[in-house]
Amino acid sequence: MISVVVYSESGGTFKTTTTANLAVSLERMGLDVCVIDLDPQEGNLTSLFDVGENRSDSDADNLVRHILEMPEGDFEGLIETSSEGVDVIPSHDMLGDFTSNLEQKIAYETGMKNMSRDEFPRFELLYDLLWNEQQLQDQYNAVLIDPNARAEDLLYNAIYALRTLVAPVKPAGKGNLSLDGLEEMVENMSDQLDIEVGLSCVVPTAIGQTNAHTQYTKQFKDNEMYSTPVAIPARESLMDAMWEARGSAYKVVEERWKTFEQGDEMVSEPGKRGVYDRELETLRDIYELAAFVATETFDAEIDPQLTLDIDDHGERTFTIDDAEREVTA
């Protein structure tokens, strides 16, 4: 099955929107998809998919309780389904205290079992929950995690559980420095966790039309260390509108969400956005990225054709194995 952590050490790489778009792409390819939000901050995947109404309720059951083996209900009760058909395990405020709660668990169990702290499997807890206890591999074709950014217990649990990274990267002064940093990051994680961590691909994001950005993208695509199947152009308006539409970039285009000034305030409404070839091409790129991860990294079978049903504008389709990749009416 497909198991991916979308992660970047740098901020501003569109990590959360990339995760959402990958998840919805895989669902549109005919796969059963679950995405896990391990980011305790506001403005995370839970907010984007408009789920997790109990995220601030300290008494509510949540993923942390299950990881630490003190659940308040069945695991299935954590799962919510987004408006686009992706199952989501939402974030909860308790994620922010994960390490301190974990330390209490380690102190208790090492004392009870007369074992050293080094013997406690602190990075294996999520792995055991997802695959051994809940056996999500029997329920889903793909599981994705949007992790917290800091290199701490939650992140390491995510990587230990899923083993494969998709790395969004943003334009930098020198692309080779970013490449060196990626290699070091993967090696450090493999050493820290004592497992083999794979990097499915690198995804340059927010690529502009400047010479510097063109050169930056070329450096990534020409490198022999990592695959770079697509580069996502700067589409700030499209990606920002995802937060108002509470869904993927596909939802923004199909429902034609747009943010605009009305009176003295900014409002967002469906049915207002134009249909732009450049945005359709970006959706094609996102779909192609998901297809690469699914087929090249995990050898999954997918539906290669994407059909967009755009309000008041009919259907647009493309097939990712089409050499020309033309969008058609």
C-alpha positions in Angstrom: 0.0 0.0 0.0 1.0 3.7 -0.3 2.4 5.1 2.9 3.8 8.6 2.8 4.9 11.4 5.1 4.9 14.8 3.4 7.7 16.6 5.1 10.1 19.5 4.7 12.4 21.0 7.3 11.8 24.5 5.8 8.6 26.5 6.3 6.5 27.9 3.5 6.8 24.9 1.2 3.1 24.3 1.0 3.4 21.1 3.0 -0.2 21.0 4.2 -1.8 21.9 0.8 0.5 19.4 -0.9 -0.7 16.7 1.5 -4.3 17.6 0.9 -3.9 17.6 -2.9 -2.1 14.3 -2.9 -4.8 12.7 -0.7 -7.6 13.9 -2.9 -5.7 13.0 -6.1 -5.3 9.4 -4.9 -9.0 9.3 -3.9 -9.9 10.4 -7.4 -7.6 7.7 -8.8 -10.0 5.1 -7.2 -8.1 4.5 -4.0 -9.3 4.4 -0.4 -7.3 7.1 1.4 -6.7 8.0 5.0 -4.7 11.1 6.0 -3.5 11.7 9.6 -2.9 15.2 10.9 -0.1 15.3 13.4 0.4 19.1 13.4 -1.0 20.7 16.5 -0.9 24.2 15.1 -3.9 26.1 13.8 -4.2 26.4 10.1 -3.4 22.7 9.6 -4.9 19.9 7.6 -7.8 19.5 10.0 -8.8 23.1 9.4 -8.3 22.8 5.6 -10.6 19.7 5.4 -13.1 21.3 7.9 -13.1 18.4 10.4 -12.1 18.0 14.0 -14.8 19.9 15.9 -13.5 18.3 19.1 -9.9 19.3 18.7 -9.9 21.7 21.6 -12.0 19.4 23.9 -9.5 18.0 26.5 -12.0 15.3 27.4 -12.5 14.1 23.8 -10.9 10.9 22.5 -8.1 11.6 20.1 -5.1 10.0 18.4 -2.7 10.8 21.2 -4.7 8.8 23.7 -4.6 5.8 21.3 -0.9 6.1 20.7 -0.2 6.2 24.4 -2.6 3.3 25.0 -5.2 5.2 27.0 -8.1 5.6 24.6 -11.6 6.9 25.5 -13.3 5.1 22.7 -12.9 3.0 19.5 -10.3 4.0 17.0 -12.9 4.1 14.3 -14.6 6.9 16.2 -11.6 9.2 15.5 -12.0 9.0 11.7 -14.0 11.7 9.9 -14.7 11.9 6.1 -14.0 15.1 4.3 -16.4 16.5 1.7 -14.2 15.1 -1.0 -14.2 11.5 0.2 -10.9 11.4 2.1 -10.9 9.9 5.6 -9.2 12.1 8.1 -7.9 11.5 11.6 -7.9 15.1 12.9 -5.4 17.0 14.9 -6.0 17.6 18.6 -4.6 20.1 21.1 -3.1 17.1 23.0 -0.6 16.7 20.2 1.2 19.8 21.6 1.9 17.9 24.8 2.8 14.6 23.2 6.4 14.4 24.3 5.6 15.3 28.0 2.9 12.7 28.1 5.2 10.2 26.4 7.8 10.8 29.0 5.3 10.0 31.8 4.4 6.8 30.0 8.1 5.8 29.6 8.8 6.6 33.3 5.9 4.4 34.4 6.5 1.5 32.1 10.3 1.3 32.6 9.7 1.3 36.3 7.0 -1.4 36.2 9.0 -3.6 33.8 12.4 -3.0 35.2 13.8 -1.9 31.8 16.1 1.0 30.8 14.8 4.1 29.0 16.9 3.1 26.0 14.9 -0.2 25.7 11.6 1.6 25.5 10.4 1.8 21.8 9.4 5.5 21.9 9.4 5.9 18.1 7.5 2.6 17.3 4.2 3.5 19.0 2.3 4.9 16.0 3.6 2.0 13.9 2.2 -0.6 16.3 -1.1 1.3 16.5 -1.7 1.7 12.8 -0.4 -1.6 11.4 -0.4 -4.2 14.2 -3.4 -3.1 16.3 -5.7 -1.4 13.8 -4.4 -3.0 10.6 -5.1 0.0 8.4 -3.5 -1.9 5.6 -6.7 -4.0 5.3 -8.9 -0.9 5.2 -7.0 1.6 3.0 -4.9 1.7 -0.2 -3.1 4.8 1.0 -2.2 6.4 4.3 -0.6 9.9 4.4 0.6 11.9 7.3 1.0 15.7 7.6 3.4 15.9 10.5 4.5 18.6 12.8 7.6 20.4 11.6 9.9 20.0 14.6 12.3 17.1 14.8 10.8 15.5 17.9 8.9 12.4 19.0 5.8 13.0 16.9 7.7 13.4 13.7 9.9 10.4 14.3 6.8 8.3 15.1 5.3 9.4 11.8 8.4 8.5 9.8 9.0 5.2 11.6 5.4 4.2 10.8 5.3 5.2 7.1 9.0 5.0 6.1 8.7 7.1 2.8 8.9 10.8 2.4 7.6 13.3 -0.2 9.6 16.5 0.2 8.2 19.8 -1.0 11.0 22.4 -1.4 10.9 26.1 -2.0 13.2 28.1 -4.2 16.5 29.0 -2.5 19.5 31.0 -3.4 21.4 27.8 -4.5 19.5 24.7 -5.3 22.4 22.5 -4.6 22.4 23.5 -1.0 18.8 22.3 -0.7 19.8 19.0 -2.3 22.6 18.5 0.1 20.3 19.3 3.0 17.8 16.7 1.8 20.4 14.0 1.6 21.6 14.8 5.1 18.0 14.9 6.4 17.2 11.4 5.1 20.5 9.9 6.3 20.0 11.4 9.8 16.5 10.1 10.0 17.6 6.6 8.9 20.3 6.6 11.5 18.1 8.0 14.3 15.4 5.4 13.8 17.6 2.5 12.7 15.4 1.9 9.6 15.7 2.6 5.9 13.9 5.9 5.1 13.0 6.3 1.5 12.5 9.5 -0.4 9.8 9.1 -3.1 10.4 12.4 -4.7 11.2 16.1 -4.3 8.5 18.7 -5.3 9.7 22.2 -6.0 6.8 24.5 -5.2 5.9 28.1 -5.8 8.2 28.3 -8.8 8.1 31.6 -10.5 9.2 32.7 -14.0 12.5 34.3 -13.0 15.8 33.0 -14.3 16.8 32.1 -10.8 13.7 29.9 -10.3 14.1 28.3 -13.7 17.7 27.4 -12.8 16.7 26.2 -9.4 14.1 23.8 -10.9 16.6 22.6 -13.5 19.1 21.7 -10.8 16.5 19.5 -9.0 15.3 17.8 -12.2 18.8 17.1 -13.4 20.1 15.7 -10.1 20.6 11.9 -10.0 19.9 11.5 -6.3 16.2 12.1 -6.1 13.2 12.0 -8.5 11.5 15.3 -9.4 8.5 14.4 -11.4 6.9 17.8 -11.5 7.5 21.4 -10.3 4.5 23.3 -9.1 4.3 26.9 -10.4 3.5 29.8 -8.1 -0.3 29.6 -7.8 -0.8 31.7 -4.7 -4.4 32.6 -5.4 -5.3 28.9 -6.1 -3.6 27.6 -3.0 -4.9 30.3 -0.7 -8.4 29.7 -1.9 -8.2 26.1 -0.7 -8.6 27.4 2.9 -11.8 29.2 2.0 -13.2 26.3 0.0 -12.2 23.9 2.8 -10.8 21.4 0.4 -8.3 20.7 -2.4 -7.3 22.7 -5.4 -9.7 20.5 -7.4 -12.5 21.8 -5.3 -11.5 25.4 -5.7 -11.5 25.0 -9.5 -14.6 22.9 -9.8 -16.7 25.0 -7.5 -14.9 28.2 -8.7 -14.0 29.7 -5.3 -12.7 33.2 -5.3 -11.7 35.7 -2.7 -12.5 39.3 -3.6 -13.3 42.7 -2.0 -16.9 43.5 -1.3 -17.6 46.8 0.4 -14.9 47.2 3.0 -14.1 43.5 3.5 -12.7 40.5 1.8 -15.1 37.7 1.1 -14.8 34.3 -0.5 -17.6 32.6 -2.5 -18.1 29.8 -4.9 -19.2 30.5 -8.5 -17.0 33.5 -8.9 -13.6 32.2 -10.1 -12.7 32.1 -13.8 -11.5 29.0 -15.5 -7.9 29.4 -16.4 -5.7 27.1 -18.5 -2.7 27.7 -16.2 -4.7 26.4 -13.2 -6.0 23.4 -15.1 -2.4 22.6 -16.0 -1.4 22.9 -12.3 -4.1 20.4 -11.4 -2.7 18.1 -14.1 0.7 18.5 -12.5 -0.7 17.6 -9.0 -2.4 14.6 -10.4 0.8 13.5 -12.2 2.7 13.9 -8.9 0.2 11.6 -7.1 0.4 9.1 -10.0 4.2 9.1 -9.7 4.1 8.4 -6.0 1.4 5.7 -6.5 2.9 3.9 -9.4 6.7 4.5 -9.5 7.3 4.3 -5.7 4.6 1.8 -4.7 3.5 0.1 -7.9 -0.2 0.7 -7.2 -2.9 0.5 -9.9 -4.7 3.7 -10.5 -7.2 5.4 -12.8 -4.9 7.6 -15.0 -7.7 9.9 -16.2 -8.9 12.9 -14.2 -12.2 14.4 -15.0 -13.0 17.9 -13.6 -16.7 18.8 -13.5 -16.5 22.6 -13.3 -19.6 24.5 -12.3 -21.3 26.2 -15.3 -18.3 25.2 -17.5 -18.8 21.5 -18.1 -16.1 18.8 -18.0 -12.4 18.9 -18.6 -10.4 15.7 -18.8 -6.8 14.7 -19.2 -4.9 11.4 -19.0 -1.5 11.4 -17.4 0.0 8.9 -19.7 -0.9 11.1 -22.7 2.4 12.3 -24.2 1.0 15.7 -24.9 -1.0 15.8 -21.6 -3.6 18.0 -23.2 -6.6 19.2 -21.3 -9.7 18.7 -23.3 -13.3 19.7 -23.1 
